[in-house]
Amino acid sequence: MCIWMILPVSLPAFTITGIWVVYAMARYNQHVCPVDNWLYNQSCEVELPLQRGPVLCCTLDNVPLISKCGTLPPESCFFSLICSTGSFMVMVIVLLRYAHVIEKHQHCVLNTASLCTGWICAAGLIMVGNFQVDHAKVLHYVGAGVAFPTGLLFLSLQSALTYRLAKTQSDHNMGHLRCAMTLLAFISLALSGVFFIQESFVLQHASAVFEWVFCLIIMLFYGTFAFEFWGVSGDTLMVLAKGGAQGQGGVCGKGEPAPAGEPPCCRKDLKPPEMASPTNMQTLEVDKTTRTGREYSGATRRGDAGYFCCWGSLVGPRDAVVEENESLTCTEPLNST
């Protein structure tokens, strides 16, 4: 197991546990009402029968929104810490996912857009955690208005990217899971927003419940990146060190060999049915090349070099010498035509 798998798993474990601790502190200090409470007063001058005794008199000021749970000290201190730490972890995960896609596949618009939206979401989350709603309402709502939509957009882009890069059945299954989580997150966010602007006590409370559901789904979605992060290696970090310029093995100009000591490069102008070895930049023959949709497939001949280029990316086996009739598959980029 790659150690980088721990990062996407630790994010939901840390944030979900932390937010529930903040909620428990707010409940203990009677700053919010229980999530399972649906009875509210117009004011606390006359208490409802079920709210007598030690139970907090619940008004709209005590609706258990996540932001309300982290408004007053001491829970506000922990809320800021959790949001700031979680934002940093999100930025690291998004960056590693970006580099991993470049290393294993290729540059694409979806990957770049996911990086941007993920970082914008993290910036909004920092604002939410450090500007409490009762003390800096405008900045808090600006942060929430940035973090929630971009968080949902990030889920959508990553779901599309998962399908775009899927090669095995497990990849497609992960795409189905992420698509379902994205749909649930969209429904939760939409209902939370619609109910939040209503005056009904019940709908206000329902808004808080759906906000909790939305945030839980977002965090669990990040946890699914453990599926890809088992393949993160030192080469992935080298992609970041080189500013993301290196796709799978990098991209060379026409006829340009790989620099000494560097991974092989690919000719960007080369398209199937031609495939080439980037080690000597010479076109190699691939037998039985066929096209199905946007995919080309072929079989190698004994003695061919182990690296093959396709639209600027390396495909096929990476052994020094491959066996006869070893299969190759090359997927045509959507923007190649």
N, C-alpha and C positions, 0 to 999 in steps of 0.2 A: 504494500500500500504506500503510495506517495504521500509524503508529509503534507503536501499542499491540499490534500483532501480535507484536512482538519479545519482549514480556514472557512470554507462555505458551510461546514457543519456547525462550527462554533458560533457563527453569526446568529442564526436563529436561536440556538441554545442560550446564548448570552442575552440577546435583546428580549426574547419572549419571557425568559425568567426574570430579567430586570424590570420589565414593564409591569409584570404581575406583582413584584415586590413593591414597586411604587404604588400600585393600586391598593395593596394590603396596608401600606403605611398611611395612605390617604383615608382609607376606611377606619383604621385604628384611631386616627386623629379627628374623625368625623368631618372631613373636608368634602367628601363625596358620599352619595348614597350607594347601596349595593346594586350590582348589575341586575340582580333578580327582582329588584323593587320596581313596581310599575305604578305606585300611588304617590302623587305629588300634591302639595298644598300651594294655594295662591300666595300665602304668607304663613309665617309660623305663629301667628297670634292665636289661631285655633288649630289644634293638632287633630289629625285623623285618629280614629280609635286604634288602628294598627300601628300607629307611629308614636304611641305614648311610651313613657318609661325611658330606658337608655338609648332607644333608637333615635337617630338624627331626624329632625324635622326636614323633610325633603321639599325643596323648591327647585325651580329651573337653574338656580345657581349651583345646585349640587348634582346635576346630571353627570354620571360617570364617564364623560368623554376622556380620552387619553390625556388630552391637554389639561383638563381640569384636575386630573389626578396628580399632575406634576406642577401645579400652580404655586402652592404654598409650601414654605419650608416645614419640616426638613426634607420632604419627598422631592421638592423642586431641585434640590442639589443632586440627588441621585438621578433624577430625570434628565438633567443637563449632561451628566456624566455618561449615561447610557446612550443618549442621542449622539453625543460627540464621538464616543468610541465606536458606536455602530456606524456612523457616517464614514469614519476612517476605514473601517473594515469593508464597507461597501465600495469605497474608492479602490481599494487594493484588489478586491475580487473582480470588479469590473475591468480593471486594467489587465489583470492576469488572463481573464477570459478573452479580452481583445487580442493580447499577444498570442494566446494559444490558438485562436482561430487563424491568425496570420501564419503561424508556424506550421500548422497541420493542413491548412487549406490554401487560402489566398486572401488578398485584399478585397473588400467589398463594401458597398455603401451601407448595408445593414450593420456590419460590424462597427464601422466608424460612428454611425448614428447611435448605436447602443452605448458606445463609450461616452459620447457627449451627454445623452439623456441620463445615464447612470451617475455621472459626476454632478450634473445639475440637480438630480434628486438628492444626492448626498449633501449638497450645499443648502438646499431647502430644509433638509432634516436638521442640520446644524442650527438654522434660524429657529425652527420650531422648538428645539430643546433649550435654547439659550435666551429666548425672548418669551417669557410666560404670558399667557393670554390675558391675565388680569392686570398686568403691569406694562406690557408693550403690545397691545392688541393688534395694531396695524402691521408691525413687523412679524408678529406671530402668524397672522393670517396670510401675509405675503409668502412666508416660508411654507406654510401648509398648501397654499395655492400653487407653489412651485413643486413641492415634493410629491404630492399625491398624483397629479396628472402625469408628471414625468416618470414617476415610479410605475404607473400603469403602462405608459408608452414603452418603458424599458422591458417590461414583461412581454408586451406584444412583439417588439422587435426580436427579442431573444427566442420567442416561440417560432417566429418565422425563420430566424437564422438556424434553429435546430432542424427544422424541416429541410431547409436549403442545403445543409451539410450532411444530412442523414445518409448513411451508406448501409447500415445493418438494421435488422428488425428491432434491436434494442434501441437504436437511435430514433427510429420512428415511434417506438413506444414512449420514449422520453418526450418527443415532440407532442404526442397526444396528451401526456400528463401536463406539460407546461401550457398547452393550449387550454385545457380544462381549467387549470388554476387561473389563467389570465381571464377567462370568461367569468369565473366566480368573483374575481377581484373587481372586474368591471361592474358586475351587478351590485356588489356590496358598496362600491364607491358611489354609484349612481343613486342607490336607495338612501345611503347616508347623507348625500348632498341634498336630495329632495326633502327628506324628513327634517333636516337640520333647520330649514327656513320656515317650517310650520310652527304654529303656536300651540298645537296640541301637546300636552304633557307626554302622552303615550308615544306620539311620533318622535318627539325629541329624544325620548329614551331609546326608541328603536334606532334612531340615528347613531347614538352612542354604541349600541350593540353592533351595528353594521360597520362602524369605524374600527372596532376591535377586530372583527372578522377580516376586514380588508388588510389591516396591518399584519395580522397573523399569516395571511396568504402570501403577502409580499416577502416576509422573512423566510417562510418555508420554501418559496420559489428559489431564493438564493441558495438554500441548502441543496437543491437539486444539482448545482454545479459541481458537487463532489463526483458526479458521474463522469464529467470531463476532466476534472483536475487530477485524476490519477495519472494522467499522461503529461502533466506539467513537469518540465525538467529544466536543466541548466540552459538548454537551447532556447527555451521559452524566454528566460530572463535575458538571453543575448539579443533576442528580438527587441526587447525594450531598450537595452543598452545602445542598440543601433537605430533607435528612433522609429521602430516599426517598419523599416525599409526592407527587411528581409522576409520574404514569403517563405514557403517551404523550400529551404535551400537557397533563397535569394533569387534575384532577377538580374541577368546580365544583358548587356546590349547584344546586338547581332554579331555573332562570331567572337564575342569577348569571353575569354576563359575565366574560370574562378580564380580569385586572388590566392596566393600561396598561403596554405594553412587555414583557408576558409572553407565552409561547406560548399558543395557544388552549386552552380548557378544555372538558371534556365533562360533560354532564349525566349523573349516575350513574343516574338513574331511567329513562332512555330505553332502550327495547328495540325490536328489529325487530318488525314491518316498518317501524317509524319509524326514520329516521336524520335527524340534524340537523347544521346548521352551527354549530359552537361560537362562531363570530365574532359571530353575532347571536342565538344561542340560539333560533332558530326552526326548527320541524320542516320538513324538505323532503321532497317526494315522491320516492320511488325506484321506478321502473317495474320490472315483471316480478320482483317479489320472490318468491323461492322458498326452500324449506327442504329441506336434505338432511342428515339426521342432526342434528348440533348446529351446522350451518353455514347461514347465510342469505346469499343472493347477490342482487344487483340491478344495475340499470344506471342511470346518472345521465342527467339531461337537460342540454342545452347551457345554460350560464350559471349552473349551480348552483355554490355555493361549494366550494372544493377540499377542505375538511375535513369529515369526517362522523364522528359519534359512534356508538358501539355498546358498551353496557355499561361506560361510563366510559372507553373507549379510543378513540383516533383510528384510523379505517380509511380506505382508499382513497387516491386521489391527493392531493397537497398543493399543486397549482398554484392560482393565484388563481382561475382559471376552468377548468373541466374541459370536455372534449368530450362530445358526445352519446353515449349508450350506453356510457360508460366503466364497466367492471365494478367492483363492490364486493363484498367477502366479509367476513362477520362471523361469528366463531366464538363460540358461546354458552359462557360459563364453566361449568365442571363444578358449581360451587356456586351457580349462579344460580337453581336451582329450589327 
